[in-house]
Amino acid sequence: MFSDVKKVIFPAAGLGTRFLPATKASPKEMLPIVDKPMIQYGVEEALSCDISEFLIITGKHKHSIEDHFDYAFELEDKLKKSGKDKLLEEINRLNHINLAYIRQGYALGLGHAILCAKPFVKDEPVAVILSDDIIPPEETLLLDMIRLYRRLKSPILALERVPKKEVSRYGVISGVKESENVYRINGLVEKPAPEKAPSSLAIIGRYILTPDIFDVLEKAKPGKGGEIQLTDAINELLQKRPVYGFLFTGKRYDAGDKLGYLKATVDFALKNRELSGAFGEYLLETAVKLKNNIHKRV
């Protein structure tokens, strides 16, 4: 029987085309939400769930991710000499984690990125975090999924109910509700047209996968967009074992989208003790100006 979830994969080899030109030579995962890069929020989320081994799937122009989670001796020395102990502690806080990297030579889709992680995962279950899906620290989505995995010993996909007009941006499931927030999945469709979607239950960027997914991914053929789709592989896995969805009803930011990124930045800034007061006042002033401009145009 599979063990507990102690490993996590961060697929980070994508091209980040929705944020060009900012991502031409810089990873999307390193775009800051206030004062932390997107990927760090995911790493901290995994740490809060007692996950102890981390793998980042990287690609071209992704060296800054490795640098971010490494020691910066010159910077540390300068902060130490300047007496900026709080900043020194902050930049070193994650240096202790067991972090490995595997390079995905070609951006062949999420399924292919997961397959690259096979030597790291071996015969254990593994969490997958898509770092542009930002889950606030007060939410317990991943922890709830791990607890459900411990009970069911089956793959768990995070689900969110989205407006029907938005289903074409997601993988969408069909399934049967088994208990509060838990669905037994019987099919998945990648980015369906709204009129063809089997439901409004969309897969979002948190997964618990079992190692038998690799047998399927190794035989998988390119699907939608010419990529190895994880949804196709899970569909195949459904023929052999149960797969479940956990319906998330908390707050999530799609920071891979410009509007979602801006929303996350605003909300996290308003929670920041150093920024919230002055930034809140600025937003109120801006809202008043915007309202007045709207009235003038009318």
C-alpha positions as YAML, in Angstrom:
chain: A
units: angstrom
residues:
- id: 1
  name: MET
  ca: [0.00, 0.00, 0.00]
- id: 2
  name: PHE
  ca: [1.22, 3.50, -0.82]
- id: 3
  name: SER
  ca: [2.78, 5.55, 1.97]
- id: 4
  name: ASP
  ca: [1.89, 9.04, 3.18]
- id: 5
  name: VAL
  ca: [2.39, 12.11, 0.99]
- id: 6
  name: LYS
  ca: [5.88, 13.48, 1.66]
- id: 7
  name: LYS
  ca: [6.91, 14.62, -1.82]
- id: 8
  name: VAL
  ca: [5.73, 17.43, -4.07]
- id: 9
  name: ILE
  ca: [6.28, 18.36, -7.72]
- id: 10
  name: PHE
  ca: [6.26, 21.93, -9.02]
- id: 11
  name: PRO
  ca: [5.97, 21.94, -12.83]
- id: 12
  name: ALA
  ca: [7.75, 25.16, -13.85]
- id: 13
  name: ALA
  ca: [9.01, 24.61, -17.40]
- id: 14
  name: GLY
  ca: [6.20, 26.41, -19.23]
- id: 15
  name: LEU
  ca: [6.82, 29.43, -21.45]
- id: 16
  name: GLY
  ca: [4.52, 31.84, -19.58]
- id: 17
  name: THR
  ca: [3.24, 33.38, -22.81]
- id: 18
  name: ARG
  ca: [0.33, 35.19, -21.12]
- id: 19
  name: PHE
  ca: [2.84, 37.44, -19.36]
- id: 20
  name: LEU
  ca: [5.07, 38.33, -22.31]
- id: 21
  name: PRO
  ca: [7.24, 40.33, -22.62]
- id: 22
  name: ALA
  ca: [7.93, 40.07, -18.85]
- id: 23
  name: THR
  ca: [8.51, 36.32, -19.16]
- id: 24
  name: LYS
  ca: [10.69, 36.42, -22.28]
- id: 25
  name: ALA
  ca: [13.80, 35.72, -20.18]
- id: 26
  name: SER
  ca: [12.38, 35.42, -16.66]
- id: 27
  name: PRO
  ca: [10.23, 32.60, -15.26]
- id: 28
  name: LYS
  ca: [6.56, 33.29, -14.70]
- id: 29
  name: GLU
  ca: [6.93, 31.45, -11.40]
- id: 30
  name: MET
  ca: [9.26, 34.21, -10.18]
- id: 31
  name: LEU
  ca: [6.79, 37.04, -10.75]
- id: 32
  name: PRO
  ca: [6.27, 38.63, -7.32]
- id: 33
  name: ILE
  ca: [3.02, 38.75, -5.40]
- id: 34
  name: VAL
  ca: [3.95, 41.75, -3.20]
- id: 35
  name: ASP
  ca: [7.37, 40.58, -1.91]
- id: 36
  name: LYS
  ca: [7.48, 36.86, -2.69]
- id: 37
  name: PRO
  ca: [7.61, 35.05, -6.03]
- id: 38
  name: MET
  ca: [4.58, 32.97, -6.92]
- id: 39
  name: ILE
  ca: [6.39, 29.67, -6.49]
- id: 40
  name: GLN
  ca: [7.40, 30.48, -2.91]
- id: 41
  name: TYR
  ca: [3.75, 30.63, -1.84]
- id: 42
  name: GLY
  ca: [3.35, 27.07, -3.11]
- id: 43
  name: VAL
  ca: [6.51, 25.88, -1.36]
- id: 44
  name: GLU
  ca: [5.33, 27.36, 1.93]
- id: 45
  name: GLU
  ca: [1.93, 25.73, 1.42]
- id: 46
  name: ALA
  ca: [3.59, 22.33, 1.01]
- id: 47
  name: LEU
  ca: [5.77, 22.89, 4.07]
- id: 48
  name: SER
  ca: [2.66, 23.61, 6.14]
- id: 49
  name: CYS
  ca: [1.45, 20.10, 5.20]
- id: 50
  name: ASP
  ca: [4.66, 18.44, 6.49]
- id: 51
  name: ILE
  ca: [5.90, 17.67, 2.99]
- id: 52
  name: SER
  ca: [9.66, 17.24, 3.15]
- id: 53
  name: GLU
  ca: [10.94, 16.58, -0.41]
- id: 54
  name: PHE
  ca: [10.54, 19.08, -3.22]
- id: 55
  name: LEU
  ca: [11.07, 18.76, -6.96]
- id: 56
  name: ILE
  ca: [10.90, 21.61, -9.44]
- id: 57
  name: ILE
  ca: [10.59, 20.74, -13.13]
- id: 58
  name: THR
  ca: [12.50, 23.50, -14.90]
- id: 59
  name: GLY
  ca: [13.34, 24.53, -18.43]
- id: 60
  name: LYS
  ca: [15.21, 27.20, -20.36]
- id: 61
  name: HIS
  ca: [15.60, 30.59, -18.61]
- id: 62
  name: LYS
  ca: [14.61, 29.13, -15.24]
- id: 63
  name: HIS
  ca: [17.95, 29.48, -13.40]
- id: 64
  name: SER
  ca: [16.59, 32.25, -11.18]
- id: 65
  name: ILE
  ca: [14.27, 29.72, -9.50]
- id: 66
  name: GLU
  ca: [17.29, 27.70, -8.37]
- id: 67
  name: ASP
  ca: [19.09, 30.84, -7.28]
- id: 68
  name: HIS
  ca: [16.10, 31.97, -5.23]
- id: 69
  name: PHE
  ca: [16.14, 28.84, -3.08]
- id: 70
  name: ASP
  ca: [19.93, 28.86, -2.65]
- id: 71
  name: TYR
  ca: [22.25, 30.77, -0.35]
- id: 72
  name: ALA
  ca: [23.27, 34.28, -1.48]
- id: 73
  name: PHE
  ca: [26.51, 34.79, 0.40]
- id: 74
  name: GLU
  ca: [27.27, 38.34, -0.76]
- id: 75
  name: LEU
  ca: [23.75, 39.54, 0.01]
- id: 76
  name: GLU
  ca: [23.71, 37.73, 3.35]
- id: 77
  name: ASP
  ca: [27.01, 39.30, 4.36]
- id: 78
  name: LYS
  ca: [25.77, 42.78, 3.48]
- id: 79
  name: LEU
  ca: [22.54, 42.31, 5.44]
- id: 80
  name: LYS
  ca: [24.48, 40.95, 8.41]
- id: 81
  name: LYS
  ca: [26.87, 43.91, 8.46]
- id: 82
  name: SER
  ca: [23.93, 46.31, 8.13]
- id: 83
  name: GLY
  ca: [22.15, 44.75, 11.10]
- id: 84
  name: LYS
  ca: [19.16, 43.78, 8.97]
- id: 85
  name: ASP
  ca: [18.62, 40.53, 10.83]
- id: 86
  name: LYS
  ca: [14.91, 40.27, 10.00]
- id: 87
  name: LEU
  ca: [15.58, 40.41, 6.26]
- id: 88
  name: LEU
  ca: [18.48, 37.98, 6.64]
- id: 89
  name: GLU
  ca: [16.23, 35.51, 8.42]
- id: 90
  name: GLU
  ca: [13.53, 35.93, 5.76]
- id: 91
  name: ILE
  ca: [15.77, 35.23, 2.78]
- id: 92
  name: ASN
  ca: [17.30, 32.18, 4.49]
- id: 93
  name: ARG
  ca: [14.06, 30.73, 5.83]
- id: 94
  name: LEU
  ca: [13.64, 28.14, 3.07]
- id: 95
  name: ASN
  ca: [17.30, 27.26, 2.47]
- id: 96
  name: HIS
  ca: [17.02, 24.12, 4.60]
- id: 97
  name: ILE
  ca: [14.47, 22.30, 2.44]
- id: 98
  name: ASN
  ca: [15.36, 19.21, 0.39]
- id: 99
  name: LEU
  ca: [14.95, 20.61, -3.10]
- id: 100
  name: ALA
  ca: [15.84, 18.89, -6.38]
- id: 101
  name: TYR
  ca: [15.55, 19.98, -10.00]
- id: 102
  name: ILE
  ca: [14.87, 18.06, -13.20]
- id: 103
  name: ARG
  ca: [15.00, 19.84, -16.54]
- id: 104
  name: GLN
  ca: [12.20, 19.27, -19.04]
- id: 105
  name: GLY
  ca: [13.95, 19.62, -22.39]
- id: 106
  name: TYR
  ca: [10.78, 20.36, -24.34]
- id: 107
  name: ALA
  ca: [7.57, 21.97, -23.12]
- id: 108
  name: LEU
  ca: [5.37, 18.99, -24.01]
- id: 109
  name: GLY
  ca: [2.60, 19.56, -21.51]
- id: 110
  name: LEU
  ca: [1.77, 18.94, -17.88]
- id: 111
  name: GLY
  ca: [1.60, 15.17, -18.34]
- id: 112
  name: HIS
  ca: [5.12, 15.11, -19.75]
- id: 113
  name: ALA
  ca: [6.37, 17.32, -16.90]
- id: 114
  name: ILE
  ca: [4.95, 14.86, -14.37]
- id: 115
  name: LEU
  ca: [6.55, 11.95, -16.24]
- id: 116
  name: CYS
  ca: [9.94, 13.68, -15.92]
- id: 117
  name: ALA
  ca: [9.51, 13.36, -12.14]
- id: 118
  name: LYS
  ca: [9.35, 9.55, -12.14]
- id: 119
  name: PRO
  ca: [12.93, 9.05, -10.77]
- id: 120
  name: PHE
  ca: [12.10, 11.41, -7.90]
- id: 121
  name: VAL
  ca: [8.70, 9.96, -7.02]
- id: 122
  name: LYS
  ca: [9.64, 6.26, -7.32]
- id: 123
  name: ASP
  ca: [6.87, 4.19, -5.69]
- id: 124
  name: GLU
  ca: [5.35, 6.86, -3.44]
- id: 125
  name: PRO
  ca: [2.32, 9.14, -3.71]
- id: 126
  name: VAL
  ca: [3.13, 12.72, -4.63]
- id: 127
  name: ALA
  ca: [1.46, 16.12, -4.45]
- id: 128
  name: VAL
  ca: [1.52, 18.42, -7.46]
- id: 129
  name: ILE
  ca: [1.27, 22.18, -7.06]
- id: 130
  name: LEU
  ca: [0.79, 24.51, -10.01]
- id: 131
  name: SER
  ca: [2.31, 27.64, -8.56]
- id: 132
  name: ASP
  ca: [0.25, 30.12, -10.57]
- id: 133
  name: ASP
  ca: [-2.81, 28.91, -8.67]
- id: 134
  name: ILE
  ca: [-2.29, 30.91, -5.48]
- id: 135
  name: ILE
  ca: [-4.07, 29.58, -2.39]
- id: 136
  name: PRO
  ca: [-3.92, 31.97, 0.63]
- id: 137
  name: PRO
  ca: [-2.09, 30.57, 3.68]
- id: 138
  name: GLU
  ca: [-5.24, 30.51, 5.81]
- id: 139
  name: GLU
  ca: [-6.86, 27.98, 3.44]
- id: 140
  name: THR
  ca: [-6.28, 24.26, 3.98]
- id: 141
  name: LEU
  ca: [-6.91, 22.84, 0.50]
- id: 142
  name: LEU
  ca: [-3.78, 20.71, 0.13]
- id: 143
  name: LEU
  ca: [-3.94, 19.49, 3.72]
- id: 144
  name: ASP
  ca: [-7.59, 18.49, 3.24]
- id: 145
  name: MET
  ca: [-6.64, 16.59, 0.08]
- id: 146
  name: ILE
  ca: [-3.85, 14.75, 1.89]
- id: 147
  name: ARG
  ca: [-6.24, 13.78, 4.66]
- id: 148
  name: LEU
  ca: [-8.69, 12.48, 2.05]
- id: 149
  name: TYR
  ca: [-5.88, 10.53, 0.38]
- id: 150
  name: ARG
  ca: [-5.00, 8.88, 3.69]
- id: 151
  name: ARG
  ca: [-8.57, 7.59, 3.89]
- id: 152
  name: LEU
  ca: [-9.11, 6.58, 0.26]
- id: 153
  name: LYS
  ca: [-5.57, 5.72, -0.92]
- id: 154
  name: SER
  ca: [-6.51, 6.97, -4.38]
- id: 155
  name: PRO
  ca: [-5.57, 9.93, -6.58]
- id: 156
  name: ILE
  ca: [-7.25, 13.18, -5.51]
- id: 157
  name: LEU
  ca: [-7.85, 16.18, -7.82]
- id: 158
  name: ALA
  ca: [-8.74, 19.63, -6.52]
- id: 159
  name: LEU
  ca: [-11.99, 20.90, -8.02]
- id: 160
  name: GLU
  ca: [-13.68, 24.26, -8.13]
- id: 161
  name: ARG
  ca: [-17.12, 25.13, -9.47]
- id: 162
  name: VAL
  ca: [-16.62, 27.74, -12.19]
- id: 163
  name: PRO
  ca: [-19.06, 29.70, -14.37]
- id: 164
  name: LYS
  ca: [-20.12, 27.66, -17.40]
- id: 165
  name: LYS
  ca: [-18.67, 30.26, -19.78]
- id: 166
  name: GLU
  ca: [-15.20, 29.70, -18.26]
- id: 167
  name: VAL
  ca: [-14.98, 25.90, -18.50]
- id: 168
  name: SER
  ca: [-12.99, 26.06, -21.75]
- id: 169
  name: ARG
  ca: [-9.99, 27.24, -19.68]
- id: 170
  name: TYR
  ca: [-9.89, 24.07, -17.56]
- id: 171
  name: GLY
  ca: [-10.01, 20.32, -17.44]
- id: 172
  name: VAL
  ca: [-13.57, 19.45, -16.42]
- id: 173
  name: ILE
  ca: [-14.87, 16.32, -14.72]
- id: 174
  name: SER
  ca: [-18.00, 14.25, -14.74]
- id: 175
  name: GLY
  ca: [-18.64, 12.39, -11.53]
- id: 176
  name: VAL
  ca: [-20.89, 11.35, -8.69]
- id: 177
  name: LYS
  ca: [-21.01, 13.14, -5.36]
- id: 178
  name: GLU
  ca: [-20.13, 10.65, -2.63]
- id: 179
  name: SER
  ca: [-20.03, 12.91, 0.42]
- id: 180
  name: GLU
  ca: [-19.58, 16.54, 1.37]
- id: 181
  name: ASN
  ca: [-17.09, 18.05, -1.13]
- id: 182
  name: VAL
  ca: [-16.01, 14.59, -2.40]
- id: 183
  name: TYR
  ca: [-16.77, 13.31, -5.91]
- id: 184
  name: ARG
  ca: [-15.93, 9.99, -7.49]
- id: 185
  name: ILE
  ca: [-14.75, 10.93, -10.97]
- id: 186
  name: ASN
  ca: [-15.89, 8.92, -13.99]
- id: 187
  name: GLY
  ca: [-14.49, 11.09, -16.78]
- id: 188
  name: LEU
  ca: [-12.42, 14.17, -17.63]
- id: 189
  name: VAL
  ca: [-12.43, 16.50, -20.63]
- id: 190
  name: GLU
  ca: [-9.62, 18.96, -21.34]
- id: 191
  name: LYS
  ca: [-10.82, 22.50, -22.09]
- id: 192
  name: PRO
  ca: [-14.26, 21.65, -23.46]
- id: 193
  name: ALA
  ca: [-16.53, 24.10, -25.23]
- id: 194
  name: PRO
  ca: [-19.15, 25.34, -22.71]
- id: 195
  name: GLU
  ca: [-21.99, 23.55, -24.50]
- id: 196
  name: LYS
  ca: [-20.08, 20.25, -24.40]
- id: 197
  name: ALA
  ca: [-18.76, 20.41, -20.84]
- id: 198
  name: PRO
  ca: [-19.94, 17.48, -18.67]
- id: 199
  name: SER
  ca: [-20.24, 19.78, -15.62]
- id: 200
  name: SER
  ca: [-18.98, 23.06, -14.20]
- id: 201
  name: LEU
  ca: [-16.53, 21.25, -11.89]
- id: 202
  name: ALA
  ca: [-13.09, 22.34, -13.04]
- id: 203
  name: ILE
  ca: [-9.73, 20.86, -12.07]
- id: 204
  name: ILE
  ca: [-7.49, 23.43, -10.39]
- id: 205
  name: GLY
  ca: [-3.79, 23.36, -9.62]
- id: 206
  name: ARG
  ca: [-3.52, 20.84, -6.79]
- id: 207
  name: TYR
  ca: [-3.25, 17.06, -7.23]
- id: 208
  name: ILE
  ca: [-2.38, 14.01, -5.20]
- id: 209
  name: LEU
  ca: [-1.13, 11.36, -7.62]
- id: 210
  name: THR
  ca: [-0.21, 7.72, -7.06]
- id: 211
  name: PRO
  ca: [2.87, 6.21, -8.78]
- id: 212
  name: ASP
  ca: [0.78, 4.08, -11.15]
- id: 213
  name: ILE
  ca: [0.17, 7.27, -13.16]
- id: 214
  name: PHE
  ca: [3.66, 6.84, -14.65]
- id: 215
  name: ASP
  ca: [2.76, 3.57, -16.37]
- id: 216
  name: VAL
  ca: [-0.01, 5.44, -18.16]
- id: 217
  name: LEU
  ca: [2.06, 8.53, -18.96]
- id: 218
  name: GLU
  ca: [4.85, 6.44, -20.49]
- id: 219
  name: LYS
  ca: [2.39, 5.11, -23.07]
- id: 220
  name: ALA
  ca: [0.48, 8.35, -23.57]
- id: 221
  name: LYS
  ca: [0.23, 9.98, -26.98]
- id: 222
  name: PRO
  ca: [-0.03, 13.73, -27.58]
- id: 223
  name: GLY
  ca: [-3.54, 15.07, -27.05]
- id: 224
  name: LYS
  ca: [-5.04, 18.54, -27.25]
- id: 225
  name: GLY
  ca: [-2.47, 21.13, -28.38]
- id: 226
  name: GLY
  ca: [-0.01, 18.39, -29.31]
- id: 227
  name: GLU
  ca: [0.92, 17.95, -25.66]
- id: 228
  name: ILE
  ca: [0.93, 15.01, -23.26]
- id: 229
  name: GLN
  ca: [-2.18, 15.86, -21.25]
- id: 230
  name: LEU
  ca: [-2.40, 14.82, -17.61]
- id: 231
  name: THR
  ca: [-6.20, 14.73, -17.93]
- id: 232
  name: ASP
  ca: [-5.92, 12.12, -20.69]
- id: 233
  name: ALA
  ca: [-3.64, 9.99, -18.50]
- id: 234
  name: ILE
  ca: [-6.02, 10.23, -15.54]
- id: 235
  name: ASN
  ca: [-8.88, 9.25, -17.84]
- id: 236
  name: GLU
  ca: [-6.92, 6.12, -18.72]
- id: 237
  name: LEU
  ca: [-6.13, 5.47, -15.06]
- id: 238
  name: LEU
  ca: [-9.87, 5.61, -14.30]
- id: 239
  name: GLN
  ca: [-10.26, 2.33, -16.15]
- id: 240
  name: LYS
  ca: [-8.08, 0.64, -13.54]
- id: 241
  name: ARG
  ca: [-8.78, 2.37, -10.22]
- id: 242
  name: PRO
  ca: [-10.96, 4.98, -8.49]
- id: 243
  name: VAL
  ca: [-10.02, 8.65, -8.77]
- id: 244
  name: TYR
  ca: [-11.64, 11.29, -6.58]
- id: 245
  name: GLY
  ca: [-12.17, 15.02, -6.67]
- id: 246
  name: PHE
  ca: [-12.21, 17.34, -3.68]
- id: 247
  name: LEU
  ca: [-14.42, 20.40, -4.17]
- id: 248
  name: PHE
  ca: [-12.64, 23.51, -2.92]
- id: 249
  name: THR
  ca: [-14.93, 26.34, -1.82]
- id: 250
  name: GLY
  ca: [-12.30, 28.72, -0.45]
- id: 251
  name: LYS
  ca: [-10.35, 31.52, -2.11]
- id: 252
  name: ARG
  ca: [-8.09, 30.88, -5.08]
- id: 253
  name: TYR
  ca: [-6.28, 33.28, -7.40]
- id: 254
  name: ASP
  ca: [-5.52, 32.31, -10.97]
- id: 255
  name: ALA
  ca: [-2.26, 34.26, -11.04]
- id: 256
  name: GLY
  ca: [-1.41, 32.78, -14.44]
- id: 257
  name: ASP
  ca: [-3.97, 35.26, -15.76]
- id: 258
  name: LYS
  ca: [-3.20, 39.00, -15.65]
- id: 259
  name: LEU
  ca: [-6.44, 39.94, -13.91]
- id: 260
  name: GLY
  ca: [-6.07, 37.12, -11.37]
- id: 261
  name: TYR
  ca: [-2.47, 38.16, -10.78]
- id: 262
  name: LEU
  ca: [-3.53, 41.74, -10.05]
- id: 263
  name: LYS
  ca: [-6.30, 40.57, -7.71]
- id: 264
  name: ALA
  ca: [-3.83, 38.43, -5.77]
- id: 265
  name: THR
  ca: [-1.37, 41.30, -5.53]
- id: 266
  name: VAL
  ca: [-4.01, 43.70, -4.19]
- id: 267
  name: ASP
  ca: [-5.46, 41.25, -1.67]
- id: 268
  name: PHE
  ca: [-2.07, 40.11, -0.36]
- id: 269
  name: ALA
  ca: [-0.90, 43.72, -0.09]
- id: 270
  name: LEU
  ca: [-3.97, 44.54, 2.00]
- id: 271
  name: LYS
  ca: [-3.00, 41.70, 4.38]
- id: 272
  name: ASN
  ca: [0.56, 42.98, 4.70]
- id: 273
  name: ARG
  ca: [1.03, 44.86, 7.99]
- id: 274
  name: GLU
  ca: [3.57, 47.25, 6.53]
- id: 275
  name: LEU
  ca: [1.47, 48.11, 3.47]
- id: 276
  name: SER
  ca: [-2.19, 47.66, 4.33]
- id: 277
  name: GLY
  ca: [-2.85, 51.11, 5.82]
- id: 278
  name: ALA
  ca: [-1.27, 53.34, 3.18]
- id: 279
  name: PHE
  ca: [-2.17, 51.01, 0.32]
- id: 280
  name: GLY
  ca: [-5.80, 50.78, 1.50]
- id: 281
  name: GLU
  ca: [-6.02, 54.58, 1.53]
- id: 282
  name: TYR
  ca: [-4.57, 54.73, -1.97]
- id: 283
  name: LEU
  ca: [-7.14, 52.23, -3.23]
- id: 284
  name: LEU
  ca: [-9.98, 54.25, -1.70]
- id: 285
  name: GLU
  ca: [-8.70, 57.43, -3.35]
- id: 286
  name: THR
  ca: [-8.37, 55.62, -6.67]
- id: 287
  name: ALA
  ca: [-11.88, 54.17, -6.36]
- id: 288
  name: VAL
  ca: [-13.32, 57.66, -5.76]
- id: 289
  name: LYS
  ca: [-11.50, 59.03, -8.82]
- id: 290
  name: LEU
  ca: [-12.69, 56.10, -10.92]
- id: 291
  name: LYS
  ca: [-16.28, 56.60, -9.77]
- id: 292
  name: ASN
  ca: [-16.12, 60.31, -10.58]
- id: 293
  name: ASN
  ca: [-14.69, 59.62, -14.05]
- id: 294
  name: ILE
  ca: [-17.50, 57.14, -14.74]
- id: 295
  name: HIS
  ca: [-20.11, 59.73, -13.71]
- id: 296
  name: LYS
  ca: [-18.48, 62.32, -16.00]
- id: 297
  name: ARG
  ca: [-18.60, 59.97, -18.97]
- id: 298
  name: VAL
  ca: [-22.27, 59.19, -18.31]
...
